[in-house]
Amino acid sequence: MADDGAVRRVAGGPATYWAPGTQILWRYRENAGEGFHIARPVTVVRDDEELLAVWMAPGTDCVKPVLADGTPVHLEPLETRYTKPRAVQRDRWFGTGVLKLARPGEPWSVWLFWDPGWRFKNWYVNLERPLLRWGGGVDSVDYFLDISVNPDRSWHWRDEDEFAQAQRDGLMDSRTADRVREAGQAAVAAIEAWGPPFSDGWQHWRPDPSWTVPSLPEDWDRTPAHVSS
């Protein structure tokens, strides 16, 4: 896993960016907690003052949350999904790869999914805390509410029930929930205007065949000093 040595400095400015092909971590903190419960090694596609784009390859070893007894979270009834004790589990991403796009300071990232054979499936807007950068990757907090965008540009909300349950269970206060709703409306405006990144043709992108699948480091949950958003 690449760390601070795998960055490049942009001439004329203080920011440092990862070069294409650098392997980093994309992580999410626990909701209403300090630890990390999602960690995904990814490969940098592009990184500059306008956009961070990363590729999560099929077969990537990841960390995901599970119930304390190992039950997958999505199998637990919604009423108790966020109140039962949890653990984390190493797993492998068995689906097709995912391209993740995030603009600096924006409270969401946009993910692209494909069906087998590179048939484009959809964009997925993940509402989240703006990414915080550190030497080995980026960190965020997922805010439950999402938006799915189809190739014909139609869209619909996702996980509204989880968003409401998280508030009932104290994982999100009312001020945060209001900010998430505002961010969602801003994302909808970008979708309906068909602005970046939807209009940028990323669905035609393909990974460099020379890239290897990143490995998950043993210290995937380390707490570094964040350097920027």
Disulfide bonds with the S-S distance in Angstrom:
none
